[in-house]
Amino acid sequence: MIEDVRFDGEFEVTDALKNQYDRDGFLIVRNLLDKEEIAQLWKIFEEPDGIMKHSYETSEPDDKKILRVMYRHPGNDVSGIISRSEKIVNACEKLLDGEVYHYHGKFIMKNPREGGQHLLKGSHKCGRINHVPGDATLQTGADLERVEALKPKCDVLFQHCNLLHTSEPNNSDMRRWAFVACYNKASNDSFLPHHHANYVPIEKVTNSAIKDCRNYTDFSGKDFTDPIKKEEDRMHFPPTEVKG
């Protein structure tokens, strides 16, 4: 049974919720960010010197464009404060059974009529599925042969790092934004440098810091990734994802 969790000022991942996450590969906490906190986050897009200055563009089939912002470290702007907040980080540490660090973060913007999210419930238990460039898309995708083999055993839901998911065309008449903060367990730090962050301890902040933050334009320390403009980043992405 899926427990409907709501944030009411306090939230703790109980053993029952941890078991649910381990079983299904996802956990939804409703109202974890309230309207005021979302309004705070939105300001980094509204400012002339906001975060979209660090975006790059890729294309999907039929030349549909996707804007992306990707970075290694959270920084001190509102998005970074959210990513470092106790209610987010503490939950991740309970779900992953130990200290975590910020692995990378990103924003994805799809224009109207370009996509919805589909996920395969329980697919995280199958381990990591290799991702390969798609035939008619500029995004990498999971090995379809293995995905098809998993479909009869999995339903569609959300999301452990190994949970299979895909983004279909956005058929609404509104833009769809995704804010993704990814965490890695400290003990799982890669021994090789790569395009995401190696271990750096998270400086947690109180939940109230989200509403108190007034930094909407200073993104120093985030270390933005841009496979279009940066040669050192390009080498980590398949050619289909760096056409620009």
C-alpha atoms as a printed R data frame, in Angstrom:
    type eleno elety resid chain resno      x      y       z
1   ATOM     1    CA   MET     A     1  0.000  0.000   0.000
2   ATOM     2    CA   ILE     A     2  1.280  3.471  -0.917
3   ATOM     3    CA   GLU     A     3  1.191  5.912   1.964
4   ATOM     4    CA   ASP     A     4  0.187  9.461   1.043
5   ATOM     5    CA   VAL     A     5  2.708 11.667   2.874
6   ATOM     6    CA   ARG     A     6  2.078 15.354   3.448
7   ATOM     7    CA   PHE     A     7  4.537 17.920   4.777
8   ATOM     8    CA   ASP     A     8  2.976 19.978   7.561
9   ATOM     9    CA   GLY     A     9  6.062 21.757   8.857
10  ATOM    10    CA   GLU     A    10  7.765 18.592  10.012
11  ATOM    11    CA   PHE     A    11  8.726 15.478   8.123
12  ATOM    12    CA   GLU     A    12 10.717 12.379   8.942
13  ATOM    13    CA   VAL     A    13 11.289  9.289   6.844
14  ATOM    14    CA   THR     A    14  9.911  6.531   9.045
15  ATOM    15    CA   ASP     A    15 10.944  2.900   8.726
16  ATOM    16    CA   ALA     A    16  7.634  2.234   6.957
17  ATOM    17    CA   LEU     A    17  8.334  4.949   4.389
18  ATOM    18    CA   LYS     A    18 11.874  3.669   3.917
19  ATOM    19    CA   ASN     A    19 10.497  0.190   3.254
20  ATOM    20    CA   GLN     A    20  8.025  1.652   0.778
21  ATOM    21    CA   TYR     A    21 10.847  3.441  -1.035
22  ATOM    22    CA   ASP     A    22 12.972  0.294  -1.134
23  ATOM    23    CA   ARG     A    23 10.039 -1.698  -2.476
24  ATOM    24    CA   ASP     A    24  8.667  0.701  -5.095
25  ATOM    25    CA   GLY     A    25 11.635  2.922  -5.915
26  ATOM    26    CA   PHE     A    26  9.825  6.160  -5.118
27  ATOM    27    CA   LEU     A    27  8.395  8.275  -2.354
28  ATOM    28    CA   ILE     A    28  6.067 11.245  -2.806
29  ATOM    29    CA   VAL     A    29  5.879 13.905  -0.134
30  ATOM    30    CA   ARG     A    30  3.119 16.393  -0.892
31  ATOM    31    CA   ASN     A    31  3.526 20.080  -0.164
32  ATOM    32    CA   LEU     A    32  7.198 19.642   0.726
33  ATOM    33    CA   LEU     A    33  7.704 23.077  -0.881
34  ATOM    34    CA   ASP     A    34  4.872 25.508  -0.233
35  ATOM    35    CA   LYS     A    35  3.667 28.299  -2.535
36  ATOM    36    CA   GLU     A    36  5.999 30.888  -1.020
37  ATOM    37    CA   GLU     A    37  9.026 28.630  -1.486
38  ATOM    38    CA   ILE     A    38  8.045 27.915  -5.093
39  ATOM    39    CA   ALA     A    39  7.660 31.668  -5.666
40  ATOM    40    CA   GLN     A    40 11.173 32.110  -4.286
41  ATOM    41    CA   LEU     A    41 12.534 29.530  -6.715
42  ATOM    42    CA   TRP     A    42 10.718 31.116  -9.643
43  ATOM    43    CA   LYS     A    43 12.563 34.395  -9.112
44  ATOM    44    CA   ILE     A    44 15.832 32.910 -10.392
45  ATOM    45    CA   PHE     A    45 14.104 32.562 -13.773
46  ATOM    46    CA   GLU     A    46 12.472 36.001 -13.753
47  ATOM    47    CA   GLU     A    47 15.632 38.017 -13.115
48  ATOM    48    CA   PRO     A    48 17.446 39.366 -16.240
49  ATOM    49    CA   ASP     A    49 20.659 37.914 -14.810
50  ATOM    50    CA   GLY     A    50 18.909 34.740 -13.684
51  ATOM    51    CA   ILE     A    51 19.909 31.147 -14.081
52  ATOM    52    CA   MET     A    52 18.741 30.802 -17.690
53  ATOM    53    CA   LYS     A    53 21.871 32.676 -18.760
54  ATOM    54    CA   HIS     A    54 23.599 29.362 -18.079
55  ATOM    55    CA   SER     A    55 21.237 27.252 -20.198
56  ATOM    56    CA   TYR     A    56 22.009 25.288 -23.326
57  ATOM    57    CA   GLU     A    57 19.640 23.889 -25.947
58  ATOM    58    CA   THR     A    58 19.156 20.419 -27.375
59  ATOM    59    CA   SER     A    59 16.540 19.089 -29.773
60  ATOM    60    CA   GLU     A    60 14.087 16.235 -29.788
61  ATOM    61    CA   PRO     A    61 12.384 14.699 -32.859
62  ATOM    62    CA   ASP     A    62 10.693 17.221 -35.183
63  ATOM    63    CA   ASP     A    63 13.185 19.857 -33.973
64  ATOM    64    CA   LYS     A    64 11.367 20.398 -30.682
65  ATOM    65    CA   LYS     A    65 13.722 22.279 -28.385
66  ATOM    66    CA   ILE     A    66 14.609 21.598 -24.770
67  ATOM    67    CA   LEU     A    67 16.434 24.122 -22.604
68  ATOM    68    CA   ARG     A    68 18.650 22.695 -19.889
69  ATOM    69    CA   VAL     A    69 20.660 24.109 -17.018
70  ATOM    70    CA   MET     A    70 23.033 21.647 -15.363
71  ATOM    71    CA   TYR     A    71 25.503 22.189 -12.527
72  ATOM    72    CA   ARG     A    72 27.676 20.144 -10.183
73  ATOM    73    CA   HIS     A    73 27.338 21.970  -6.848
74  ATOM    74    CA   PRO     A    74 24.275 23.557  -5.205
75  ATOM    75    CA   GLY     A    75 25.678 27.046  -4.552
76  ATOM    76    CA   ASN     A    76 23.989 29.727  -2.442
77  ATOM    77    CA   ASP     A    77 21.124 30.893  -4.650
78  ATOM    78    CA   VAL     A    78 17.551 29.810  -3.883
79  ATOM    79    CA   SER     A    79 17.849 26.551  -5.824
80  ATOM    80    CA   GLY     A    80 20.994 25.703  -3.884
81  ATOM    81    CA   ILE     A    81 19.388 26.561  -0.556
82  ATOM    82    CA   ILE     A    82 16.493 24.226  -1.382
83  ATOM    83    CA   SER     A    83 18.948 21.467  -2.311
84  ATOM    84    CA   ARG     A    84 20.819 21.978   0.976
85  ATOM    85    CA   SER     A    85 17.732 22.296   3.193
86  ATOM    86    CA   GLU     A    86 17.379 19.876   6.069
87  ATOM    87    CA   LYS     A    87 14.008 18.562   4.923
88  ATOM    88    CA   ILE     A    88 15.507 17.492   1.590
89  ATOM    89    CA   VAL     A    89 18.967 16.308   2.634
90  ATOM    90    CA   ASN     A    90 17.888 14.519   5.817
91  ATOM    91    CA   ALA     A    91 15.267 12.584   3.861
92  ATOM    92    CA   CYS     A    92 17.861 11.545   1.260
93  ATOM    93    CA   GLU     A    93 20.246 10.389   3.972
94  ATOM    94    CA   LYS     A    94 17.562  8.232   5.571
95  ATOM    95    CA   LEU     A    95 16.514  6.764   2.217
96  ATOM    96    CA   LEU     A    96 20.123  6.001   1.214
97  ATOM    97    CA   ASP     A    97 21.234  4.849   4.675
98  ATOM    98    CA   GLY     A    98 24.071  7.304   5.180
99  ATOM    99    CA   GLU     A    99 25.689 10.629   4.401
100 ATOM   100    CA   VAL     A   100 24.937 12.021   0.939
101 ATOM   101    CA   TYR     A   101 26.462 14.752  -1.188
102 ATOM   102    CA   HIS     A   102 25.137 16.836  -4.068
103 ATOM   103    CA   TYR     A   103 25.960 14.871  -7.221
104 ATOM   104    CA   HIS     A   104 24.460 17.321  -9.699
105 ATOM   105    CA   GLY     A   105 21.428 19.502 -10.253
106 ATOM   106    CA   LYS     A   106 19.493 20.566 -13.315
107 ATOM   107    CA   PHE     A   107 16.523 22.417 -14.683
108 ATOM   108    CA   ILE     A   108 14.754 21.161 -17.803
109 ATOM   109    CA   MET     A   109 12.248 23.281 -19.725
110 ATOM   110    CA   LYS     A   110 10.015 21.719 -22.371
111 ATOM   111    CA   ASN     A   111  7.814 23.909 -24.532
112 ATOM   112    CA   PRO     A   112  4.057 23.268 -24.815
113 ATOM   113    CA   ARG     A   113  2.978 19.957 -26.320
114 ATOM   114    CA   GLU     A   114  6.313 18.271 -25.720
115 ATOM   115    CA   GLY     A   115  6.183 15.713 -22.933
116 ATOM   116    CA   GLY     A   116  4.913 13.789 -19.909
117 ATOM   117    CA   GLN     A   117  6.738 11.489 -17.518
118 ATOM   118    CA   HIS     A   118  6.524  7.676 -17.490
119 ATOM   119    CA   LEU     A   119  8.278  5.403 -15.024
120 ATOM   120    CA   LEU     A   120  8.519  1.691 -14.417
121 ATOM   121    CA   LYS     A   121  7.656  0.812 -10.837
122 ATOM   122    CA   GLY     A   122 10.195 -1.435  -9.195
123 ATOM   123    CA   SER     A   123 12.694 -1.256 -12.076
124 ATOM   124    CA   HIS     A   124 15.369  0.179  -9.753
125 ATOM   125    CA   LYS     A   125 15.815 -3.334  -8.343
126 ATOM   126    CA   CYS     A   126 17.142 -4.517 -11.706
127 ATOM   127    CA   GLY     A   127 20.311 -2.478 -11.307
128 ATOM   128    CA   ARG     A   128 21.729  0.124 -13.625
129 ATOM   129    CA   ILE     A   129 20.544 -0.118 -17.253
130 ATOM   130    CA   ASN     A   130 23.059  1.129 -19.811
131 ATOM   131    CA   HIS     A   131 21.939  4.245 -21.700
132 ATOM   132    CA   VAL     A   132 22.611  4.727 -25.396
133 ATOM   133    CA   PRO     A   133 21.905  7.534 -27.903
134 ATOM   134    CA   GLY     A   134 18.443  7.317 -29.455
135 ATOM   135    CA   ASP     A   135 17.929  7.017 -33.195
136 ATOM   136    CA   ALA     A   136 15.808 10.119 -33.708
137 ATOM   137    CA   THR     A   137 16.421 12.123 -30.592
138 ATOM   138    CA   LEU     A   138 19.167 14.162 -29.029
139 ATOM   139    CA   GLN     A   139 18.639 12.532 -25.650
140 ATOM   140    CA   THR     A   140 20.214  9.314 -24.471
141 ATOM   141    CA   GLY     A   141 17.846  6.537 -23.493
142 ATOM   142    CA   ALA     A   142 17.890  3.238 -21.653
143 ATOM   143    CA   ASP     A   143 18.728  0.129 -23.645
144 ATOM   144    CA   LEU     A   144 15.284 -0.591 -25.120
145 ATOM   145    CA   GLU     A   145 15.843 -4.336 -25.339
146 ATOM   146    CA   ARG     A   146 16.236 -4.531 -21.572
147 ATOM   147    CA   VAL     A   147 13.415 -2.038 -20.970
148 ATOM   148    CA   GLU     A   148 10.994 -4.135 -23.018
149 ATOM   149    CA   ALA     A   149 11.975 -7.206 -21.016
150 ATOM   150    CA   LEU     A   150 11.151 -5.361 -17.787
151 ATOM   151    CA   LYS     A   151  7.785 -3.918 -18.793
152 ATOM   152    CA   PRO     A   152  5.696 -7.011 -18.031
153 ATOM   153    CA   LYS     A   153  7.089 -7.007 -14.476
154 ATOM   154    CA   CYS     A   154  6.767 -3.304 -13.659
155 ATOM   155    CA   ASP     A   155  4.106 -0.631 -13.400
156 ATOM   156    CA   VAL     A   156  4.617  3.139 -14.048
157 ATOM   157    CA   LEU     A   157  5.697  5.201 -11.000
158 ATOM   158    CA   PHE     A   158  8.550  7.344  -9.489
159 ATOM   159    CA   GLN     A   159 11.799  7.313  -8.555
160 ATOM   160    CA   HIS     A   160 15.021  5.760  -7.305
161 ATOM   161    CA   CYS     A   161 18.174  6.595  -9.298
162 ATOM   162    CA   ASN     A   162 17.919  3.252 -11.112
163 ATOM   163    CA   LEU     A   163 14.160  3.502 -11.732
164 ATOM   164    CA   LEU     A   164 13.557  3.553 -15.478
165 ATOM   165    CA   HIS     A   165 11.757  6.639 -16.712
166 ATOM   166    CA   THR     A   166 11.134  8.439 -19.973
167 ATOM   167    CA   SER     A   167  9.766 11.788 -21.079
168 ATOM   168    CA   GLU     A   168  7.173 11.782 -23.853
169 ATOM   169    CA   PRO     A   169  5.874 14.837 -25.777
170 ATOM   170    CA   ASN     A   170  4.350 17.589 -23.647
171 ATOM   171    CA   ASN     A   171  0.765 17.666 -24.896
172 ATOM   172    CA   SER     A   172 -0.350 20.478 -22.617
173 ATOM   173    CA   ASP     A   173 -0.545 24.127 -23.651
174 ATOM   174    CA   MET     A   174  1.867 25.183 -20.897
175 ATOM   175    CA   ARG     A   175  5.616 24.936 -20.518
176 ATOM   176    CA   ARG     A   176  6.784 22.194 -18.221
177 ATOM   177    CA   TRP     A   177  9.683 22.799 -15.857
178 ATOM   178    CA   ALA     A   178 11.584 20.136 -13.986
179 ATOM   179    CA   PHE     A   179 13.933 20.881 -11.097
180 ATOM   180    CA   VAL     A   180 16.128 17.890 -10.356
181 ATOM   181    CA   ALA     A   181 18.540 17.679  -7.439
182 ATOM   182    CA   CYS     A   182 20.570 14.463  -7.475
183 ATOM   183    CA   TYR     A   183 22.423 13.081  -4.472
184 ATOM   184    CA   ASN     A   184 25.021 10.369  -4.186
185 ATOM   185    CA   LYS     A   185 25.983  8.465  -1.076
186 ATOM   186    CA   ALA     A   186 29.326  9.696   0.267
187 ATOM   187    CA   SER     A   187 30.621  6.143   0.457
188 ATOM   188    CA   ASN     A   188 29.759  5.703  -3.247
189 ATOM   189    CA   ASP     A   189 31.993  8.542  -4.442
190 ATOM   190    CA   SER     A   190 33.626  7.806  -7.803
191 ATOM   191    CA   PHE     A   191 37.385  7.287  -7.761
192 ATOM   192    CA   LEU     A   192 37.599  8.851 -11.241
193 ATOM   193    CA   PRO     A   193 36.751 12.472 -12.136
194 ATOM   194    CA   HIS     A   194 33.688 12.731 -14.357
195 ATOM   195    CA   HIS     A   195 31.054 15.223 -15.507
196 ATOM   196    CA   HIS     A   196 29.199 15.172 -12.175
197 ATOM   197    CA   ALA     A   197 30.575 16.148  -8.787
198 ATOM   198    CA   ASN     A   198 32.863 14.112  -6.613
199 ATOM   199    CA   TYR     A   199 32.308 14.139  -2.876
200 ATOM   200    CA   VAL     A   200 31.968 17.536  -1.237
201 ATOM   201    CA   PRO     A   201 30.225 17.665   2.170
202 ATOM   202    CA   ILE     A   202 26.837 19.390   2.077
203 ATOM   203    CA   GLU     A   203 26.511 22.454   4.263
204 ATOM   204    CA   LYS     A   204 22.946 21.927   5.397
205 ATOM   205    CA   VAL     A   205 20.710 24.920   6.048
206 ATOM   206    CA   THR     A   206 17.506 25.185   8.031
207 ATOM   207    CA   ASN     A   207 14.233 24.910   6.167
208 ATOM   208    CA   SER     A   208 13.448 28.553   6.961
209 ATOM   209    CA   ALA     A   209 16.504 29.602   4.926
210 ATOM   210    CA   ILE     A   210 14.544 28.973   1.711
211 ATOM   211    CA   LYS     A   211 12.122 31.819   2.407
212 ATOM   212    CA   ASP     A   212 14.840 34.016   3.897
213 ATOM   213    CA   CYS     A   213 17.143 33.725   0.859
214 ATOM   214    CA   ARG     A   214 17.448 36.828  -1.341
215 ATOM   215    CA   ASN     A   215 20.033 35.509  -3.751
216 ATOM   216    CA   TYR     A   216 18.428 35.193  -7.184
217 ATOM   217    CA   THR     A   217 21.383 36.066  -9.448
218 ATOM   218    CA   ASP     A   218 24.677 35.013  -7.843
219 ATOM   219    CA   PHE     A   219 25.349 31.473  -9.001
220 ATOM   220    CA   SER     A   220 29.011 31.345  -8.099
221 ATOM   221    CA   GLY     A   221 30.207 27.958  -6.959
222 ATOM   222    CA   LYS     A   222 27.607 25.947  -8.900
223 ATOM   223    CA   ASP     A   223 30.107 24.944 -11.620
224 ATOM   224    CA   PHE     A   224 27.745 24.814 -14.586
225 ATOM   225    CA   THR     A   225 27.981 22.010 -17.123
226 ATOM   226    CA   ASP     A   226 27.674 22.919 -20.795
227 ATOM   227    CA   PRO     A   227 28.502 20.223 -23.373
228 ATOM   228    CA   ILE     A   228 27.835 22.715 -26.178
229 ATOM   229    CA   LYS     A   229 30.428 25.317 -25.205
230 ATOM   230    CA   LYS     A   230 32.840 23.472 -22.917
231 ATOM   231    CA   GLU     A   231 35.181 20.934 -24.457
232 ATOM   232    CA   GLU     A   232 35.918 19.371 -21.068
233 ATOM   233    CA   ASP     A   233 32.189 18.665 -20.633
234 ATOM   234    CA   ARG     A   234 31.527 17.616 -24.230
235 ATOM   235    CA   MET     A   235 33.704 14.532 -23.959
236 ATOM   236    CA   HIS     A   236 31.344 13.057 -21.346
237 ATOM   237    CA   PHE     A   237 28.222 13.310 -23.533
238 ATOM   238    CA   PRO     A   238 27.254 11.332 -26.657
239 ATOM   239    CA   PRO     A   239 27.443 13.350 -29.924
240 ATOM   240    CA   THR     A   240 23.663 13.383 -30.264
241 ATOM   241    CA   GLU     A   241 23.336 15.393 -27.048
242 ATOM   242    CA   VAL     A   242 25.818 18.110 -27.894
243 ATOM   243    CA   LYS     A   243 24.579 19.305 -31.250
244 ATOM   244    CA   GLY     A   244 24.398 23.071 -30.990
